[in-house]
């Protein structure tokens, strides 16, 4: 490996979302190493500003996802042709930049893998998501063929959790597969809006959900659990953080009204930095059983908050029941309410689980260690070049 290794990072979005934060932390973790980074994005967006602020060049090439939810067959066909065509301009950019390694930062896009094959460059495919089943994500080319291509087009395949690695194990050769927990860093807020946090009832137990407000995230379970607790005489508030402009938000508002918990369920909208809310809450909920990793879960742990999570997916990997949080049966609102009530009535247990959560998370999501782990993977990919 020569000093100054040029690596092109191919991203699926220019949003300042969880995936965007994870990538910025990767770039920060690689700072001071031999990696010279360039980034490809499918469109302009706020993440490009953050990338440029770090002295990294961002180039726009309009490739698209090769997986999505509920996509008609004709759209899949058109999108497949488009993505194959877009591999050519991606390859041109890589050649002009004299790229040495291509790094696709998500399973949702494939243009980087095809461009790397055209140029016979080593390719790293980093998988951050689950697919199929409850996720609703389907590949345009079908799961079997698509995962076969992931194997064929990658020199190394990184899974962001053992849960994801297990899903890939039948398709990706074992000698290519690596597991690396991404780094997560809590950052102090910089705007007054994000610093303003108030409770409606000082005696209530505040439960926080930080997630996109979508049916997949199952915030409805949390609404129903708070309603159950109210009928049991337990005072609890539910704070929902996420973009609240979609149709599922209205469903949740209607549900809260029908369950007589309109006052207890509060929509805080999207927060670029939810740390003040995490600190103000008593516990954090993760209601989706199909999280691949769960950045919001780790952020809560770093903030010394216990997490009550639906059993399944990455939740069962991060949350050790009774040690750093509690697990409940997915979709069972009575079980979720039981867990919340236990923590509401046992503040000592809440503090113990939160303290354990912080120690556990700090030992596994270090930025510098993550950067060194990815650097080693990049080096191994170059060595494995066909």
Secondary structure, DSSP 4 states (H G I P E B T S, - for coil): --SSEEEEEE-S--SSSHHHHHHHHHHHHHTTSSEEEEEEESS--HHHHHHHHTT-EEEE----BSEEES--HHHHHHHHHHHHHHHHHHHHHHHHTT-SEEEE--TTB-HHHHHHHHHT-EEEEEE----SGGG-EEETT-HHHHHHHHHHT-SEEEESSHHHHHHHTTTS-GGGEEE-PPP-------SHHHH----S-TTSEEEEEES--SGGGTHHHHHHHHHHHHHTT--EEEEEES---SHHHHHHHHHHHHTT-TTTEEEEE--S--HHHHHHSSEEEE--TT-SS-HHHHHHHHTT-EEEEESSTTHHHH--BTTTEEEE-TT-HHHHHHHHHHHHH-HHHHHHHHHHHHHHHHTT--HHHHHHHHHHHHHHHHHT--
